[in-house]
Amino acid sequence: KEKEISEKRFNKLKEVIAFKKIVPEYFTFFTLELNSKNNFINHMRKHQVYLPYFWQKTSQNNEMYNKLVAIPLFSNYSDAEFNFIYKLLLEYINNQS
C-alpha cells in the first residue's frame, strides 16, 4: 500500500512538472530542479509547508543545494495534505511563467 500511494503521487507530479531525471527505486520523494529554490521554499513556508534539505551548503559551488527540491510522497501524509502541497506547487510554477 505504501509503495502504491507513493508511486501514484510521483506520477501525478510527473504529469505536470519537468523533474530532475532521478529514477527512484522507491517512490519516497519527487525531486525537481528550480532556478530559485529559496523563493519556492519561502512560498511553501508561508503556507506552513516545510520541505527537507538534503544537501549541505558548502564553500564549493553545489548545484544540488542551489536548485534541487524534494517533495515527500509518504503515505503518512493524507491525500488532502498531499493535494495541498500539489496545489501550492502548481500555484508557484504558474506564477513563474
DRENDO-1510 file (C-alpha; in Angstrom, 1 decimal, always signed):
<recs>
REC; n; res; u; v; w
REC; 1; LYS; +0.0; +0.0; +0.0 .
REC; 2; GLU; +2.8; +2.4; +0.9 .
REC; 3; LYS; +4.5; +2.0; -2.5 .
REC; 4; GLU; +1.2; +2.2; -4.4 .
REC; 5; ILE; +0.4; +5.6; -2.7 .
REC; 6; SER; +3.8; +7.0; -3.2 .
REC; 7; GLU; +4.1; +5.9; -6.8 .
REC; 8; LYS; +0.6; +7.3; -7.6 .
REC; 9; ARG; +1.7; +10.7; -6.1 .
REC; 10; PHE; +5.0; +10.6; -8.0 .
REC; 11; ASN; +3.2; +10.0; -11.3 .
REC; 12; LYS; +0.7; +12.8; -10.6 .
REC; 13; LEU; +3.5; +15.3; -10.1 .
REC; 14; LYS; +5.4; +13.9; -13.1 .
REC; 15; GLU; +2.5; +14.6; -15.4 .
REC; 16; VAL; +2.7; +18.4; -14.9 .
REC; 17; ILE; +6.3; +19.1; -13.8 .
REC; 18; ALA; +9.6; +18.5; -15.5 .
REC; 19; PHE; +11.7; +16.8; -12.9 .
REC; 20; LYS; +15.3; +16.0; -12.3 .
REC; 21; LYS; +16.0; +12.7; -14.0 .
REC; 22; ILE; +16.4; +10.7; -10.9 .
REC; 23; VAL; +14.5; +7.5; -11.3 .
REC; 24; PRO; +13.6; +6.1; -7.9 .
REC; 25; GLU; +13.7; +2.6; -6.8 .
REC; 26; TYR; +11.3; +3.6; -4.1 .
REC; 27; PHE; +8.8; +6.4; -4.5 .
REC; 28; THR; +9.7; +8.4; -1.4 .
REC; 29; PHE; +10.5; +11.8; -2.8 .
REC; 30; PHE; +9.8; +13.7; -6.1 .
REC; 31; THR; +12.8; +15.8; -6.9 .
REC; 32; LEU; +12.6; +18.8; -9.0 .
REC; 33; GLU; +15.1; +21.4; -10.2 .
REC; 34; LEU; +14.2; +25.0; -9.7 .
REC; 35; ASN; +16.1; +28.1; -10.7 .
REC; 36; SER; +15.1; +29.8; -7.5 .
REC; 37; LYS; +14.9; +27.1; -4.8 .
REC; 38; ASN; +14.8; +29.7; -2.0 .
REC; 39; ASN; +11.8; +31.5; -3.4 .
REC; 40; PHE; +10.0; +28.2; -3.7 .
REC; 41; ILE; +10.9; +27.2; -0.1 .
REC; 42; ASN; +9.7; +30.6; +1.2 .
REC; 43; HIS; +6.5; +30.3; -0.8 .
REC; 44; MET; +5.8; +26.9; +0.9 .
REC; 45; ARG; +6.8; +28.1; +4.3 .
REC; 46; LYS; +4.2; +30.9; +4.0 .
REC; 47; HIS; +1.6; +28.2; +3.9 .
REC; 48; GLN; +3.3; +26.2; +6.8 .
REC; 49; VAL; +4.8; +23.6; +4.5 .
REC; 50; TYR; +8.3; +22.7; +5.4 .
REC; 51; LEU; +10.4; +20.7; +3.0 .
REC; 52; PRO; +13.5; +18.8; +3.8 .
REC; 53; TYR; +17.1; +19.9; +2.9 .
REC; 54; PHE; +19.3; +17.1; +1.9 .
REC; 55; TRP; +22.5; +18.8; +0.6 .
REC; 56; GLN; +24.7; +21.0; +2.7 .
REC; 57; LYS; +25.7; +24.3; +1.5 .
REC; 58; THR; +29.5; +24.3; +1.3 .
REC; 59; SER; +32.1; +26.8; +0.1 .
REC; 60; GLN; +32.1; +25.0; -3.2 .
REC; 61; ASN; +29.5; +25.5; -5.9 .
REC; 62; ASN; +27.0; +22.8; -5.1 .
REC; 63; GLU; +24.2; +22.8; -7.8 .
REC; 64; MET; +22.2; +20.3; -5.8 .
REC; 65; TYR; +22.0; +22.6; -2.9 .
REC; 66; ASN; +21.1; +25.6; -5.0 .
REC; 67; LYS; +18.4; +24.0; -7.2 .
REC; 68; LEU; +17.1; +20.7; -6.1 .
REC; 69; VAL; +13.9; +20.4; -4.0 .
REC; 70; ALA; +12.4; +17.2; -2.7 .
REC; 71; ILE; +8.7; +16.8; -2.3 .
REC; 72; PRO; +7.8; +13.9; +0.2 .
REC; 73; LEU; +5.4; +11.3; -1.1 .
REC; 74; PHE; +5.0; +9.3; +2.1 .
REC; 75; SER; +1.6; +7.7; +2.8 .
REC; 76; ASN; +1.6; +9.1; +6.3 .
REC; 77; TYR; +0.6; +12.4; +4.7 .
REC; 78; SER; -3.1; +12.3; +3.9 .
REC; 79; ASP; -4.4; +12.8; +0.4 .
REC; 80; ALA; -5.7; +16.2; +1.5 .
REC; 81; GLU; -2.2; +17.2; +2.8 .
REC; 82; PHE; -0.5; +15.9; -0.4 .
REC; 83; ASN; -3.1; +17.7; -2.6 .
REC; 84; PHE; -2.5; +20.9; -0.6 .
REC; 85; ILE; +1.3; +20.7; -1.4 .
REC; 86; TYR; +0.5; +19.8; -5.0 .
REC; 87; LYS; -1.8; +22.9; -5.3 .
REC; 88; LEU; +0.9; +25.2; -3.8 .
REC; 89; LEU; +3.5; +23.8; -6.2 .
REC; 90; LEU; +1.3; +24.4; -9.2 .
REC; 91; GLU; +0.5; +27.8; -8.0 .
REC; 92; TYR; +4.2; +28.6; -7.6 .
REC; 93; ILE; +5.0; +27.3; -11.1 .
REC; 94; ASN; +2.2; +29.1; -12.8 .
REC; 95; ASN; +3.3; +32.4; -11.2 .
REC; 96; GLN; +6.8; +31.9; -12.5 .
REC; 97; SER; +5.6; +31.8; -16.1 .
</recs>
